[in-house]
Amino acid sequence: MLEAYRIHVAERAALNIPPKPLKADQVAELVELLKNPPAGEEDYLLDLISNRVPPGVDEAAYVKAGFLSAIVKGEASSPLIDKLSAVKLLGNMHGGYNIETLVSQLTDAELGAAAAAELKHTLLVFEAFHDVAELAKSGNQNARDVMQSWAEGEWFTSQPEVPESIKVSVFKVTGETNTDDLSPAPDAWSRPDIPLHALAMYKMTRDGLVPKEHGVTGPMDQILQLQEKGLPVALVGDVVGTGSSRKSATNSVLWYFGEEMDGVPNKKSGGICIGGNVAPIFYNTMEDAGALVFEAPVEKLGMGDVIEIRPYDGKILSESGEVLSEFTLKSDVLLDEVRAGGRINLIIGRGLTTRAREALGLPPSDLFRKPEQPDDTGKGFTLAQ
């Protein structure tokens, strides 16, 4: 398994992209290696099980969760992963097949506190919430700690707030960027493989952009050169995201302009996108992924410029302090969405906090920003609205 995987790693490295996440059969082979690791491969095996398996309810995640759960319950062993380490690895699977084991360990004298620590930052617990709530009612201190943490929104407050000042390098695209520029239809076959598909972004030559190979690979070298400055790179365009709705377009943008997600191979979140106009559906998919996305005049922003974004003041400054552009966020809730890692995380997390507070008899939380209701113009709504 390792020999074949290393060949795959080398093939992908030639394209300057990471290897694919492990599949279920590969994880099954990895599990056997972890039980009896070859000499000299220990760190590599740990990295694979920790960072190269998709989280959630993927088939590979099922195999990983099953093995780690067996270690926790004493039904399997590895010289590289003890019970406490297994609990921590389960906690980084973001919900799904890991939840049952973590909840069951809340009553364990040895591992209960560690399981609680992992559940505190896990949002995708769904019906397991009731199991934790019942344990808390019955007097289990670890479950009480989890419920209190959810009620106080520690999953949210443990994340850094959006900074008052953000310095970035500008990747400027003039004219209109539609979703086919970001996720070309002829390359639809590669969309599930985000790093590979992202190579096709902006693959057609246009003003200011130099594709690595016209019609095949986009201007990745230009992006990498900007990243070498050591600052985040923001996608800036006159018009961004028009055309059909494609989550793959957002995935491509974030692969080059976003941030790594712990425990989630080959996918990124966050990032910054500024458009003179941003298409509504593209805006929403960027918002879902935790991007700081907003509309602002971009005429004074050029390729390679270093700018300072002040999201709370609604200003973009040059390195010398000149105001280049002013803007207003569509909603201040966007700042919470960025902090939470995306709109979906925020919605699920707020719901979890609300349920926990209701279960504990606490008043509604005032932790989160609330959207402002638009003024009633008396004109009513269209059928679509």
N, C-alpha and C positions, 0 to 999 in steps of 0.2 A: 504493500500500500504506500509506504513512504517513498519508495523509488519512483513509482508512477506519479505520485503527487509532486515530487520535486521536479520531474520533467514538465508537468503542467505549470508549476510556478515559474520555471525558466521561460516557457513559451509566452506566458502572460507578461513577464518582466520585459520581454523584447518589445511589447506594445506599451510599456510603461503603465500597466494596470495590475492590480492585485489578482491572485488566483480566485477562482469561484469559491463560494462557501461550500463546505463539505455536504455531501448527500448522505442519506440514511445508511446506505451500505458502507460508505467510507467511515462514518462514525462508528458503526458496528465493528469494523476492523480496528479502528483507533482504540475502542474500548478494550479489545483483547491485548493490544500493545501496552495500554496503561496498566493492565493487570500484571504484566511481566515485561517491563520496558527494556529494550535493548540498551546496552551500555553506550553512553554518549548522546542518547536521543531524548533524555529526560526533559530538558527545557523545551525542546521542539514539540514534544507530545503535549506538554502542559499548555503551550501557546495555542496549539490546534484546538484542544477541547475548550479552552477559555474564550478564544477570539474568532474562530473560523466556523462556528456552527450557528445557523440562523436561530433566533429566539422564537418565542411564541408557540404556535401550534404547527410548525413545520414538521415533516416526517423525521428529519434529522434531529430536531429538538426533542422529539418523543424518545428517540434512542438515548440521547444525552441525558435527559431528565430521568429516564429509567435507570441508567447506570449510577448516576449521582444519588438518586433516591435509595438504591440498593446499598450504596456505601453508608449513607446516613443510618439506614435500618440494620446495618451489620450483616447484610446478605451478600455483599461483595466487598472486595478490597483492592487497593492499589498502593504500592509503596510511595506514590507521588501525591496522593490525595487522601488526606485524613477526613474524618467526619465533619470537622469544622470548616475545612476548605470546601468540602462538597456543598455545605449549606450556603456558603458565600457564592459559589459558582451557580447554584440554583437561583439565588437571589438576583443574579445578573441576567436572567432569562426573560425578564419583563412581563411575566404573566403566562398563562397557558398551562403546560404540563408540569410546571414547577410548583404550582400553588398548593395542591393537595398535600404534598410532603412538607412544605414549609408550615402550613397550618397545623398539621399533625404533630410537628415538633415543638409547638408552643408549650406543650405540657411536659416536655422532656427536661429533666433537671440539668443535664449537661449542655444541651443545644438550644434550649428554649429562648434564651436571650438573643442568641445569634439569629435564630429564625425570625424573631420579632424585629430585629434591626433590618433584616432584608424586606420584610413585609411593609415596614413603614414607608418605604419609597416605591412600593409596587402599586400601580394604579389598576391594572387589569385583573382584579380579583373576582369581579362579577358575583355569582351566587355564593362564593366562599365567604363573602362579607358576613353572611348570617352565621356561619360556623364560628368566625372570630367573635362576633357579637355575643353568641351564646356562651362561649368560653369565658368571655369577660364578665358576663352576668353571673356565671357560676363561681367567680372569684379568682380565675387564673390571672396572675399579675402580668405575665407577658402579653396576653391578649388585651388586657386593660391598657397596657402601654401602647400597643398598636392602635387601638381605638382612639386613644387620646392624641396620638401623633396625627392620625388621619383627621381628627376633629380640628386640630390646630393648623392643619395644612403644612406640616413639615416637609412633605413631598415637594411643596412649592417654595417655602421660605429657605430651604436648604440650597436652592439654586441662586446664582448671582442675579441681581437686578440688572436691567439694561443700563449700561454706563451712561453718565451724563455727556461724555465725550468719546467718540469713536474715530480713530484715524484709520483710513483705508487708502489703498491704491485703486485707481479707477480703470476698469476695463470698459471702454466706451464703444458702443455700437450705434452708428448713425442710421437714420431712417427707421423703417419698421422691421421689428423682429416678430415673425409669427411662429406658431408652435411647430411648424414644419422645419423652420430653421434650427430649432432646438432638438426636435425629435423627428427626423425625416421619415416620411412614409416608406420609402424603399428600404429603410433599415429597421422596419418594424419587427423583423424576426429576432433582433437582438435586444429588444426593450426589457425583457426580464433580467438581462445581464447589464446592470446599470453602468459599470465602468466601461464595458465594451461599447455599449450604445452611445455613451457620452462622447466617444471619439468622433462621432459624426456631426456633433453640434457645430453649426456655422461652417460646414464643409465646403460651401460654395464661396468663391472669391467675391468680396465686396469691399467698398471703401473703408480703408483702415484696418481690414482684417486680412491676414495672410495664412490661408490653410496650409497645413503641413503637406497635404496632397489634395489638390482641387477635386472636389466631388467624392472624396473618400474619407479624409481625416481633417478635422477642423484646425483652428489656430492655437493648438494646445501649447506650442512653444512660446507664443506670446503671453499666454496666461501664466505659464511656469516662470517666465522671466520677471513678471510683475510680482509673483509670489516670493521670488528671491530677495525682494526688498525687505522681507520680514514682517510685512503688514498684511492684514486680511485684504482680499481683493473683492470689490463690489462690482456687480454687473450694472452698468448704467446705459440706458438707451432712450432714444427719442420716443418710440412707441414699442411696448414690450408685451408679448404674449397673446397677440390676436390669433384668430383662427379657431380650429377645433379644440375641444378640451382634451388635454393629454397630460395625465399625471407624469408620464415619461418625460415631458418637457421640463417639468420642475425637477425631476430626478437628475436629468442631465446638467441643469444649471447648478444644482446643489453639489453635484459630484466635484465640480471645479471651484465653486464659490462657497460651499458650506463647510460644516465641521463634522469630524468623526463622531459616531454614536457608539458609546461604550457597549460592547456586547452585541453589536449589530454589524456584521461584516458587509462590506460593499454597498453601504447606503449612508448618506449624510443628511444632516438637518441644519437649520439655522441659515446663516449667510445674509447678505444684504443685496437688495435689488432696488434701484431707483429708476423710475421712468417718467418722462414727460407725460405719458399716458400709460397706464397699466391695464390690460384687459381684465374684466371682472373675474372670469373663471380662473385665469392664470393667477390673479391676485389671491383668490381663495385657496388654490392648491399650494401656493407659496406660504400663505398664512397657516395652513394646516401643518406644514413642515417646520414651522418655527422661524421662518425668515422675517427679517425686518424689511418689509416691502412697503414702499410709499411713492406717491407722485410728487414731483417737484420740477421746476424748470431746470433743464440740464444743459442749456446752451453754453454755459461758461465752464462746463466740466469736460476735460479732454482726456484722451487715452494716456495712461501713465501718470496722471496728476495724483498728488497726495492731498487728500482733503480731510477735513474734520467734520464729522456729523454730530450735531447736538440735537438728539431726538426730542428732548423735553422743551427746548427752546424753538424747535422748528427751523433750524438754520444749518446751512452748509458753508464752511469757511475754507479759505485757501490756507496754505502753510504760513503765509504772512498775516493771517487773521482777517483778510478781506471777506465780506459776506458775498458768496457766489450765488446763493439761492436760498429761498425761504419756502417752507412747506407746512402743511397741517396734516397730521395723521388722520386717516378716515375715522378712527376711534382709538381712544387711549387704551382700550382693552388689548390692542395689538401688543402693547408693552408687556402685559401679563402673558399673552400667548407666546411671545419670544422667550420669556423667562421660563415658562412651563415646558418649552420644547415643542410648541405647536398648539394650534387651536383645538385639535382633537384631544390632546393631553389635558389641556385646560378644562375642556367641557367634562371629560371623564373625572378628572381630579376634583373639580368643584362639586360634582355629584357625589363623589366619595366622601368629601368633607361634610357635605350637607347631611348625608345618611348617618355618618358617625355622630354628628352633633345632635341629630334627632334621637338617635339611640341612647345617647348619654344625657338627654334632657337639657341640652345647651341651646342658647338662642342662635339665630342665624349668624353666620360669619360675616364680618365686614372687611375681610382680608383682601378681597378681590375687587378690581375696578368693575364698574357696571356701565354698560353702554347707555349713552344718552338717547332718550326717546326724541325722535324728530318732531318738530312743531306740526300741529294739525293745520293744514292749509285749507281744509274744507273741501278739497277737490276729490277726496276719495281715492280709490285705488283702481288700477287696471285689472283685468281678469288674471293676467300673468302674475301681478303682485299679490 
